[in-house]
């Protein structure tokens, strides 16, 4: 059983050099860390996508506070595949 909580996770991303340069400039201008800038940019991007795709949200049965189990994931896969 997998239960997700608010945790920090390290990851590695391969980004184009020009994008990294823009982010570093933005961080310097705002006197913020790269971590802060990246987090803000990712959050705002996710919010924007969420707003655009409101019609494509998961059915109510998929939105739940119940723990994610392998049987739940299997059920969703079967429904998506039709």
Residue pairs with C-beta under 8 A, 6 or more apart in sequence:
1 67
1 68
1 69
2 67
2 68
2 69
3 67
3 68
4 68
15 23
23 34
23 37
23 38
23 41
24 34
26 37
27 33
27 34
27 36
27 37
30 37
57 63
62 76
66 72
